[in-house]
Amino acid sequence: MATGNASVSDVLATTIESRSRKIADNVTDNNILLKKLSLKGKIKPFSGGHKIYQEVSYAENGNSGWYSGYDILPTAASDVITAAEFDIKQAAVPVVISGLEMLQNSGKERMIDLLDSRLQVAESTLANLISVGLYSDGTSGKIDGLDTAVPVDPTSGTYGGIVRAGAANDWWKSQLQDAEATAALITTQLNTLWAKCVRGSDTPDLIIMDNNIWGFYMSALQDQQRFSTPEMGDLGFATVKFLNADVGLDGGIGGNATTSHAYMLNCDYLHYRPHSQRNMVPLSPNKRYATNQDAEVQILAWAGNLTCSGAQFQGRLTGEA
């Protein structure tokens, strides 16, 4: 006796539920920035709230100083920590099964085979959706991506609820190297941007390039020995090194990096914050019927954002004339 028709929604929901961890991992493994954040322990789910709050240290403790012997030490309150706040962004991919497909795949095993193929498409679609979002400016409901975290104009606008304008907020402004990129100049430009992003032992650890900037950098290395990063290379990402930072290509087929731009990032201050209850999971285990079609749907859903706790350590090379 055929089984599975009456409980197709349950099969669909439980199949997504059982794959949710794998789907989340696949999204991470599909993007060089997310993989770097994962390796550094910067993927930190949050459990609730109206906003995602990211603590930020913006000043030194004003009580610090030299003293001698019995000098009185200052103990005044020193307010040096604030919080950037980020909206919760949402993404979803519906997985649909028609009534005819339910009949044609009525056995449970056959239904799971069908769902596997549908879920593989949903996984890759959502992975690409989030990868594109990681470069976005946060408009149209998208992730507050690198285009707003490390903008072309870091002296204006608001990021994480904190205004960038004014000298008092220099600590919240990312760095910019605005110059035409060529194979002859790319190393010099990267050196200049690197110096802007460094504070003591705080140094960039990931540089993401599009096809154009990557081509210039590869040309500059033609006569030099190239050092790849086993940690990232073993995970399938094409990488070389610039000083102690991984240099990765997010170009090629389906690449999402901004054309003729490179991002010089310190991933210690970037955080991928999915919601703990909405990280590639079925939106609801209940049956969802189309009102005017013979079909059922289950929704693979995600909620969260990309946050930052140190904008001044992030840099951007525009690379355009």
C-alpha positions in Angstrom: 0.0 0.0 0.0 1.4 3.4 -1.0 2.2 5.7 1.9 3.2 9.3 2.2 0.5 11.2 0.4 -1.5 12.3 3.4 1.7 13.4 5.3 3.6 15.0 2.5 3.9 18.2 4.5 5.3 16.4 7.4 7.8 14.6 5.2 8.8 17.9 3.6 9.1 19.7 6.9 11.0 17.0 8.7 13.3 16.6 5.7 14.2 20.3 5.8 14.6 20.1 9.6 17.0 17.2 9.4 19.0 19.0 6.8 19.0 22.5 8.4 22.5 22.1 9.9 23.8 20.9 6.6 22.1 23.7 4.7 23.6 26.3 7.1 27.0 24.7 6.7 26.7 24.7 2.9 25.9 28.4 3.0 29.0 29.1 5.1 31.2 26.9 2.9 30.0 28.6 -0.2 31.4 32.1 0.7 35.0 33.0 1.5 34.0 35.7 4.0 31.6 33.4 5.9 34.2 30.6 6.0 36.8 32.9 7.4 34.4 34.2 10.1 33.5 30.5 10.9 37.2 29.6 11.3 37.6 32.6 13.6 34.6 31.8 15.7 32.7 34.9 14.5 29.5 33.2 13.6 27.4 33.9 16.7 23.6 33.2 16.7 21.4 35.5 18.7 18.2 34.4 20.4 15.8 37.4 20.2 15.2 41.1 20.6 14.0 43.9 18.4 17.5 44.6 17.0 20.8 42.8 16.9 23.2 44.7 19.2 26.9 44.6 18.7 29.1 46.0 21.5 31.7 48.5 20.3 34.7 49.9 22.3 35.1 53.5 21.0 37.6 55.1 23.4 40.4 54.4 25.8 39.8 54.4 29.6 40.4 58.0 30.7 41.7 56.9 34.1 44.9 55.5 32.7 48.2 57.3 33.4 51.5 57.3 35.2 51.8 57.5 39.0 54.5 57.4 41.7 54.4 56.0 45.2 51.3 57.1 47.1 49.8 59.2 44.3 46.0 59.1 44.2 44.7 57.0 41.3 41.6 58.3 39.4 38.6 56.1 39.7 36.0 58.2 37.8 33.4 56.3 35.7 34.8 55.8 32.2 32.1 55.2 29.6 34.0 53.7 26.7 31.6 51.1 25.3 28.5 51.6 23.2 26.5 49.3 20.9 25.8 49.4 17.2 22.4 48.2 16.4 21.4 46.3 13.3 18.0 45.3 11.9 17.0 41.7 11.6 17.0 40.8 7.9 15.0 37.9 6.5 15.4 35.6 3.6 13.4 32.6 2.4 13.1 30.0 -0.4 9.8 28.2 -0.8 10.0 24.5 -1.7 6.8 23.6 -3.6 5.3 20.1 -4.3 2.3 19.9 -6.7 -0.6 17.4 -6.2 0.5 15.5 -9.3 4.0 15.2 -8.0 2.6 13.8 -4.7 0.7 11.1 -6.7 3.7 10.3 -8.9 6.1 10.1 -5.9 3.7 8.5 -3.4 6.1 6.2 -1.6 8.0 7.9 1.3 11.4 7.0 -0.2 10.5 8.4 -3.6 9.1 11.5 -2.0 12.4 12.0 -0.1 14.3 11.6 -3.4 12.2 14.3 -5.0 12.7 16.5 -2.0 16.4 16.0 -2.1 16.6 17.5 -5.6 14.3 20.3 -4.7 16.2 21.1 -1.5 19.6 21.1 -3.3 18.2 23.8 -5.5 16.8 25.7 -2.5 20.2 25.3 -0.7 22.2 26.8 -3.6 19.6 29.5 -4.2 19.7 30.6 -0.5 23.5 30.3 -0.4 23.8 32.6 -3.4 21.1 35.0 -2.0 23.1 35.4 1.2 26.4 35.7 -0.7 25.0 38.5 -2.8 23.6 40.1 0.4 27.0 40.2 2.0 28.1 42.8 -0.5 24.9 44.8 -0.4 24.2 48.3 1.1 21.4 47.0 3.3 18.5 48.5 1.3 15.5 46.6 0.0 15.6 44.4 3.1 19.0 42.9 2.3 21.9 42.2 4.7 23.9 45.2 5.9 26.7 44.0 3.7 30.2 45.2 2.9 28.9 48.1 0.7 27.5 49.7 3.8 30.1 48.4 6.3 33.0 49.5 4.1 31.4 52.1 1.8 32.8 54.2 -1.0 32.2 57.3 1.2 33.1 56.4 4.8 32.6 60.0 6.0 28.8 60.2 5.7 25.7 58.3 6.5 24.7 56.0 9.4 25.9 52.5 10.0 24.7 50.3 12.8 22.7 53.3 14.1 25.9 55.4 14.6 26.5 58.5 12.5 29.8 58.5 10.7 30.1 62.2 10.0 32.3 64.4 12.2 35.8 64.1 13.7 34.4 62.8 16.9 33.3 59.6 15.1 36.5 58.9 13.2 36.6 55.6 15.2 33.5 54.4 13.2 34.8 55.3 9.7 36.3 52.6 7.5 39.4 53.2 5.4 39.4 54.0 1.7 42.1 53.8 -1.0 40.6 55.5 -4.0 42.9 55.1 -7.0 43.0 53.5 -10.4 44.3 49.9 -10.1 46.9 48.5 -12.5 49.3 45.6 -12.3 52.1 48.1 -11.8 50.4 50.0 -9.0 48.3 47.4 -7.2 51.0 46.4 -4.6 51.7 50.0 -3.7 47.9 50.7 -3.3 47.5 47.6 -1.1 50.4 48.7 1.0 48.9 52.1 1.5 45.5 50.8 2.4 47.1 48.2 4.8 48.9 50.9 6.7 45.6 52.7 7.2 43.9 49.6 8.6 46.6 48.6 11.1 46.6 49.3 14.8 49.4 47.5 16.6 48.6 43.8 16.4 45.2 44.5 14.8 45.8 43.8 11.1 43.7 42.7 8.2 43.4 39.0 7.7 41.2 38.7 4.6 41.3 40.6 1.3 38.5 39.8 -1.1 39.0 40.8 -4.8 36.8 40.8 -7.9 38.1 39.5 -11.2 39.8 42.7 -12.3 41.7 43.4 -9.1 42.6 39.8 -8.8 44.0 39.8 -12.3 46.2 42.9 -11.5 47.4 41.3 -8.3 48.2 38.0 -10.0 50.1 39.9 -12.7 52.1 41.7 -10.1 53.1 38.3 -8.6 54.1 36.7 -11.9 57.8 36.8 -11.1 57.5 36.0 -7.4 56.8 32.9 -5.5 53.2 32.7 -4.4 52.2 31.5 -1.0 48.7 30.0 -0.7 46.9 29.4 2.5 46.4 25.7 3.2 43.6 26.4 5.7 41.5 28.2 3.0 42.9 26.4 0.0 42.0 23.0 1.4 38.4 24.2 1.7 38.2 25.0 -2.0 38.9 28.7 -2.1 41.6 30.1 -4.5 43.8 32.1 -2.2 47.3 33.7 -2.0 48.8 35.9 0.6 49.4 39.6 1.0 51.6 40.1 4.1 49.7 37.9 6.7 46.3 38.2 5.1 44.5 35.7 2.9 43.7 37.1 -0.5 40.7 35.5 -2.1 38.9 35.7 -5.4 35.1 36.1 -5.3 34.8 36.4 -9.0 34.7 33.9 -11.8 31.4 32.3 -12.6 28.7 33.7 -10.3 31.2 35.8 -8.3 29.6 38.5 -6.2 32.4 40.9 -5.3 31.9 44.5 -6.5 33.4 45.1 -9.9 36.9 46.6 -9.7 36.8 46.8 -5.9 38.7 44.9 -3.2 37.8 44.7 0.5 40.6 44.6 3.1 39.0 43.1 6.2 39.8 42.4 9.8 37.5 39.6 10.6 38.1 39.9 14.3 35.6 42.8 14.1 33.0 41.3 11.7 30.2 39.0 12.9 27.7 36.8 11.1 24.6 36.8 13.3 21.9 34.3 12.3 18.9 33.9 14.6 19.2 30.7 16.6 15.7 29.7 15.7 15.7 30.8 12.0 18.9 29.6 10.6 17.9 27.6 7.5 14.9 25.9 9.0 11.3 25.3 7.9 9.3 28.3 8.6 6.4 26.3 10.0 5.8 22.6 10.3 2.1 23.1 9.5 0.6 22.3 6.2 0.7 25.2 3.7 -1.7 24.9 0.8 -1.9 27.2 -2.2 -5.4 28.7 -2.2 -5.9 28.4 -6.0 -3.6 25.5 -6.9 -3.2 21.8 -6.2 0.1 22.2 -4.4 1.8 22.3 -1.0 4.7 24.5 0.1 7.3 24.6 2.8 9.5 27.6 3.3 13.2 27.4 4.0 13.9 30.5 6.1 16.8 32.5 7.5 17.0 35.6 9.6 20.0 37.6 10.9 22.5 40.1 9.7 26.2 40.9 9.3 27.4 43.1 12.1 30.6 45.0 12.9 32.4 46.0 16.1 35.3 47.9 14.5 34.6 49.8 11.3 38.0 51.6 11.4 39.8 48.4 10.9 38.1 47.6 7.5 39.3 49.0 4.2 38.2 49.3 0.6 40.2 49.7 -2.6 38.0 51.2 -5.3 40.4 50.4 -8.2 38.5 52.6 -10.6 39.8 55.5 -12.7 
